[in-house]
Amino acid sequence: MNKALTLIGPFRQLVSMANLPMKGALKDSQLQIQENAGILLEGDKIKAISNFNDLKTQYGQEANLILLQGDQVVLPGYIDCHTHIAFGGNRANDFAMRNAGSSYLEIAEAGGGIWSTVKHTRALTEEELTEVILKHADALLEQGITTIEVKSGYGLNVAEELKTLRAIKKANESSKAELISTCLAAHMCPKDYEGSPESYLEWIAEELFPVLKAEGLTNRIDAFVEKSAFTAEQTKPYFEKAKSMGFDITVHADQFSTSGSALAVEVDAVSADHLEASTEEEIQALANSNVVAVALPAASLGIGCAFTPARKLLDAGACLAIATDWNPGSAPMGKLIESASILASMEKLSNTEVFAGITFRAAKALNLKDRAILKAGALADFIIYETANYQNITYLQGSLKPARVWKSGMEVFRKGENL
């Protein structure tokens, strides 16, 4: 028997996400659903997808068989392409103050805001921060998220940013999910830095970037382009330096004011994330570019602001991804399907647009080409739900949980069991 082969099925519905365009609006009629399907695994890859009985006839004598009972639906493993799960502390008081009418400045003056998280994160050892990341990653994995982007950005100096990125790397070595790190040292100009924002960015680029490359800590550089952080003019040289060293660029853009998405287009970033403040001009520019627009609906819920104009972005022809933005301040819920389903209701997104936004379009935001579609040759990352209809996943707004999760050909989660 070839132990490397495993056959799983039959599935009532297999939602492959294959043969869909990377950009623009998507109708549910475009979604290809295979019934009575099976997945044949070889090592960490998908070898074949076809009718389960046909696969069983061809490979039944040589493959390990995982026979499913009852109605089961399978989709590609989800990708959360924007998180801040490497953090210490808690900002519940920020949420209470914001809902009571306090401004961002008032919250910061009361000891809250990003700087509060910076102080709590700096207080953690690298080992403690690694455990925090693993705990958060496990919570996302149970939602069917098999690939998780993790940002630094609560260190805000060379030593602390390195601590965070090393913790992410260590967490990835033992996490059942795959963690993709991003350097967000340009989250804000730290309060304990005595120079200008421009000199801070120059210092980070000169002192931090070479170490990131030497230790293989990340291939992604992010910056918060906003009035409360860094202007587009201040950030452009920082990004140009990063690009010259071979880093991919992503941008916190247009959350409260515009200019970030224009910079993302100018520097050919892989993604522009947030975009709640984007107008028709920014929407058209993004649609005419290769930059992925990433919506973060949980941040809109956490802050109480408008949602990313997802419908307009898709109708204009943009590539739209959806992520949790899990962070202790503006988006503490850390729930992908819940927030994506709410965005779908508010912006009138089809199920196909939602699932594309958390699978292959999210993969594009991370420059990943080997996953997020169920097809031969792809990584064997997939989620199984106990339901007869894939529509129930968004219809139930997150209350339907994955029953089983596979990552790189290995079952890494089963509801109610410790694997």
C-alpha positions in Angstrom: 0.0 0.0 0.0 1.2 3.5 -0.9 1.0 5.2 2.5 1.5 8.6 0.8 -1.9 8.4 -0.9 -5.0 9.3 1.0 -8.6 9.4 -0.4 -11.2 11.4 1.4 -14.9 11.5 0.7 -17.6 11.5 -0.4 -18.5 15.1 -0.2 -22.0 16.3 -0.7 -20.5 19.5 -2.2 -16.9 20.3 -3.1 -16.4 24.1 -3.6 -13.1 24.2 -5.4 -12.9 28.0 -6.1 -11.3 27.1 -9.4 -11.7 28.8 -12.8 -12.7 32.2 -11.3 -11.2 35.5 -12.3 -8.8 37.2 -10.0 -10.4 40.6 -10.4 -13.9 42.1 -10.5 -17.4 41.1 -9.5 -18.5 37.4 -9.2 -21.9 35.8 -9.4 -22.9 32.7 -7.5 -23.8 31.2 -10.9 -20.0 31.2 -11.7 -19.2 29.0 -8.7 -18.4 25.4 -9.7 -19.8 22.9 -7.2 -19.0 19.2 -7.5 -21.3 16.7 -5.9 -20.3 13.2 -4.6 -16.7 14.3 -4.9 -13.5 12.9 -3.4 -10.0 14.4 -2.8 -7.0 12.2 -3.4 -3.9 13.4 -1.4 -0.3 12.6 -2.1 2.0 13.9 0.6 1.2 17.6 1.2 -0.4 18.1 -2.2 -3.7 17.3 -3.9 -3.2 14.6 -6.5 -6.7 14.5 -7.9 -10.2 15.7 -7.4 -13.0 13.7 -9.1 -16.1 11.6 -8.4 -15.5 9.8 -5.2 -16.5 6.4 -6.5 -14.3 6.8 -9.6 -11.3 7.6 -7.4 -12.1 4.7 -5.1 -12.2 2.3 -8.0 -8.9 3.6 -9.3 -7.0 4.1 -6.1 -8.9 2.1 -3.4 -6.4 -0.7 -3.2 -3.4 1.6 -2.6 -4.7 4.6 -0.8 -5.6 5.1 2.9 -9.4 5.7 2.9 -11.1 8.3 5.0 -14.8 7.5 4.5 -17.1 10.4 5.5 -20.6 9.8 6.8 -23.5 12.2 6.4 -23.6 15.5 4.5 -20.2 17.2 4.2 -19.1 20.3 2.3 -15.4 21.0 1.6 -13.7 24.3 0.7 -10.1 25.5 0.4 -8.4 26.5 3.6 -9.1 30.1 4.4 -6.4 32.7 4.3 -6.3 35.6 6.8 -4.1 38.1 5.0 -4.1 40.9 7.6 -3.7 40.3 11.4 -1.9 41.9 14.3 -2.0 38.8 16.6 1.5 39.4 18.0 0.5 41.7 20.9 0.4 42.0 24.7 -2.2 43.6 26.9 -5.9 44.5 26.4 -7.7 47.6 25.3 -11.2 47.0 26.5 -11.2 50.5 28.1 -10.5 52.0 24.6 -13.7 50.3 23.3 -15.7 51.6 26.2 -14.4 55.1 25.9 -14.9 55.2 22.2 -18.5 54.1 22.5 -19.0 56.7 25.2 -18.0 59.4 22.7 -14.3 59.9 23.4 -12.0 60.9 20.6 -8.9 59.1 19.4 -6.8 61.8 21.1 -8.7 61.6 24.3 -8.3 57.8 24.5 -4.5 58.2 23.8 -4.2 60.9 26.5 -6.0 58.5 29.0 -3.3 55.9 28.3 -4.9 53.9 25.6 -4.4 53.6 21.8 -1.5 51.9 19.9 1.1 53.1 22.4 -0.7 51.3 25.2 -0.2 48.0 23.2 3.4 48.9 22.5 4.2 49.2 26.2 2.4 45.8 27.0 4.1 44.1 24.1 7.6 45.4 25.0 7.0 44.0 28.5 6.7 40.4 27.1 9.7 38.2 26.6 10.2 36.6 23.2 9.1 33.3 24.6 5.9 34.8 26.1 5.1 36.6 22.9 5.6 33.4 20.9 3.0 31.7 23.2 0.5 34.5 22.6 0.9 34.2 18.8 0.4 30.4 19.0 -2.7 30.8 21.1 -4.2 33.3 18.6 -3.1 31.2 15.6 -4.9 28.1 17.1 -8.1 30.1 17.5 -7.9 31.1 13.8 -7.1 27.6 12.7 -10.3 26.3 14.4 -12.1 28.7 12.0 -10.6 27.0 9.0 -7.9 29.6 8.5 -4.8 27.6 7.4 -2.6 30.5 6.4 -2.3 33.5 8.7 -0.4 36.8 8.0 1.1 38.2 11.2 2.4 41.7 11.6 4.9 43.2 14.0 4.4 46.9 14.8 4.0 46.9 18.6 7.7 47.1 19.2 8.6 50.3 17.3 12.3 50.1 17.7 14.9 47.9 16.2 15.3 45.5 19.1 11.6 45.2 19.9 10.6 44.7 16.3 13.3 42.0 16.0 11.9 40.4 19.1 8.4 40.3 17.6 9.5 39.0 14.2 11.7 36.3 15.8 8.7 35.3 17.9 6.5 35.0 14.8 9.2 32.8 13.2 9.4 30.6 16.3 5.6 30.3 16.4 5.5 29.3 12.8 7.9 26.5 13.5 5.4 24.8 15.8 2.0 26.1 14.7 -0.3 23.8 12.8 -1.2 26.8 10.6 1.3 28.6 8.4 2.3 32.0 9.6 3.4 34.7 7.1 5.3 37.5 8.8 5.1 41.2 7.9 7.3 44.0 9.4 5.1 47.0 10.5 7.8 48.9 12.2 6.2 52.0 10.5 3.0 51.6 12.5 3.4 55.0 14.1 6.4 57.2 15.1 7.1 56.0 18.7 6.6 58.4 21.5 10.1 57.6 22.9 11.8 58.5 19.6 13.3 61.9 19.8 13.8 62.6 16.0 11.4 63.3 13.2 9.2 60.7 11.5 11.5 60.9 8.5 14.6 60.1 10.5 12.7 57.2 12.3 11.9 55.6 9.0 15.5 56.1 7.8 16.8 54.5 11.0 14.5 51.5 10.7 15.3 51.0 7.1 19.1 51.2 7.7 19.3 49.2 10.9 16.4 46.7 10.6 16.0 45.8 7.0 19.4 44.1 6.6 18.8 41.9 9.7 15.3 40.9 8.4 17.0 39.6 5.2 20.0 38.0 7.0 17.7 36.1 9.4 14.9 35.4 7.0 12.4 37.0 9.3 10.1 38.4 6.6 9.8 39.4 3.0 7.1 42.0 3.6 7.2 45.6 4.7 4.1 47.5 5.8 3.4 51.1 6.8 0.4 53.0 8.2 -0.1 55.9 5.9 -2.4 58.2 7.8 -2.4 61.6 9.5 -1.8 60.0 12.9 1.1 58.0 11.6 3.2 58.7 8.5 2.4 60.8 5.4 2.7 59.4 1.9 5.6 61.7 1.3 7.4 60.5 4.4 6.7 56.8 3.6 7.6 56.7 -0.1 11.4 56.7 0.4 11.0 54.0 3.0 9.1 51.8 0.6 11.6 52.5 -2.2 14.4 51.4 0.0 12.4 48.2 0.9 11.7 47.5 -2.8 15.4 48.0 -3.7 16.2 45.2 -1.2 13.6 42.8 -2.6 10.8 43.2 -0.1 7.1 43.1 -1.0 5.2 46.2 0.0 1.8 46.4 1.6 0.0 49.5 2.9 -2.4 50.5 5.7 -4.3 52.8 3.4 -7.3 55.2 3.3 -8.6 54.2 6.8 -9.5 57.8 7.9 -8.2 59.9 5.0 -7.0 59.3 1.5 -3.4 59.2 0.0 -2.3 55.7 1.2 -3.9 53.8 -1.7 -2.4 56.2 -4.3 1.0 55.4 -2.8 0.3 51.7 -2.9 -0.5 52.0 -6.6 2.6 54.1 -7.2 5.0 51.7 -5.5 3.2 48.6 -6.9 2.3 47.2 -3.5 0.8 43.8 -3.3 -2.1 45.1 -1.3 -3.7 48.2 0.1 -5.6 47.4 3.3 -8.6 49.2 5.0 -9.8 51.7 2.4 -12.8 52.8 4.4 -12.2 56.4 3.3 -11.6 55.6 -0.4 -13.6 57.7 -2.9 -14.3 57.1 -6.6 -10.9 58.3 -7.5 -9.1 55.8 -5.3 -11.5 53.0 -6.3 -10.8 53.5 -10.0 -7.0 53.7 -9.4 -7.0 50.4 -7.4 -9.2 48.7 -10.0 -6.8 49.7 -12.8 -3.8 48.4 -10.9 -2.5 45.0 -9.7 -2.9 46.0 -6.0 -5.2 43.8 -4.0 -7.8 45.8 -2.0 -8.2 44.3 1.4 -11.4 45.0 3.4 -11.3 44.7 7.2 -14.9 44.8 8.3 -14.2 44.0 11.9 -12.3 47.3 12.2 -15.4 49.1 11.0 -17.5 47.3 13.6 -14.9 48.0 16.3 -14.5 51.7 15.6 -18.1 52.3 14.4 -17.2 53.7 11.0 -18.1 53.0 7.4 -17.2 49.7 5.7 -14.8 49.4 2.9 -16.7 50.2 -0.3 -16.4 46.6 -1.4 -19.3 46.6 -3.8 -17.9 49.6 -5.7 -14.4 48.1 -5.7 -15.6 44.9 -7.2 -17.9 46.5 -9.8 -15.0 48.8 -10.8 -12.9 45.6 -11.5 -10.7 45.5 -8.4 -9.4 42.4 -6.7 -11.0 42.3 -3.2 -9.8 40.3 -0.3 -11.3 40.2 3.2 -9.3 39.7 6.5 -9.9 39.9 10.2 -7.4 42.7 11.1 -7.4 40.9 14.6 -5.8 43.4 16.9 -6.4 44.5 20.5 -7.7 48.0 19.6 -10.0 48.4 16.6 -10.7 44.8 15.7 -10.6 42.5 18.8 -13.1 39.9 17.6 -10.8 37.9 15.5 -13.6 36.2 13.5 -13.3 35.9 9.8 -16.6 34.4 8.6 -18.6 36.5 11.1 -17.1 39.8 9.9 -17.1 38.7 6.2 -20.8 37.8 6.4 -21.6 41.1 7.9 -19.7 42.9 5.2 -21.6 40.8 2.6 -24.9 42.0 4.1 -23.9 45.6 4.3 -22.2 45.8 0.8 -24.3 43.2 -1.0 -21.6 40.7 -1.8 -22.3 37.3 -3.4 -21.2 34.2 -1.6 -18.7 33.7 -4.4 -17.2 37.1 -3.8 -16.9 36.4 0.0 -15.2 33.0 -0.5 -12.9 34.4 -3.2 -12.0 37.1 -0.8 -10.8 34.7 1.9 -9.2 32.1 -0.4 -7.4 32.7 -3.7 -7.8 36.5 -3.7 -6.4 36.7 -0.2 -3.6 34.4 -1.4 -2.7 37.0 -4.0 -2.5 39.7 -1.3 0.3 37.5 0.2 1.9 36.7 -3.1 1.1 33.0 -2.6 0.3 30.9 -5.7 0.3 27.3 -4.4 -2.9 27.2 -2.3 -6.5 28.4 -1.8 -8.0 26.5 -4.8 -8.8 22.8 -4.6 -7.1 21.4 -7.7 -4.4 18.9 -8.6 -1.0 20.1 -7.6 -2.2 22.6 -5.0 -1.3 22.4 -1.3 -3.8 20.1 0.5 -5.3 22.8 2.7 -9.0 22.4 3.1 -12.0 22.7 5.5 -14.9 20.3 6.0 -18.2 21.5 7.3 -21.1 19.2 8.4 -23.8 20.6 6.3 -25.6 19.8 3.0 -25.3 23.4 1.6 -22.2 25.6 1.4 -24.5 28.7 1.6 -25.1 27.9 5.3 -21.6 29.0 6.1 -22.3 32.7 5.4 -26.1 32.4 6.1 -25.4 31.4 9.7 -22.7 34.2 10.0 -20.1 32.1 11.7 -22.2 29.9 14.0 -21.5 26.9 11.7 -18.0 25.9 12.6 -15.6 23.7 10.6 -15.8 20.0 11.7 -12.3 19.1 10.4 -9.3 21.1 8.9 -6.4 19.8 6.8 -3.1 21.7 6.4 -0.5 20.5 3.9 -2.1 17.0 3.7 -2.3 16.6 7.5 -5.5 16.7 9.6 -4.8 19.5 12.1 -8.2 20.1 13.7 -11.2 17.9 14.4 -14.1 19.4 16.4 -14.2 18.1 19.9 -10.9 16.3 19.7 -7.2 17.0 20.4 -5.1 16.0 17.4 
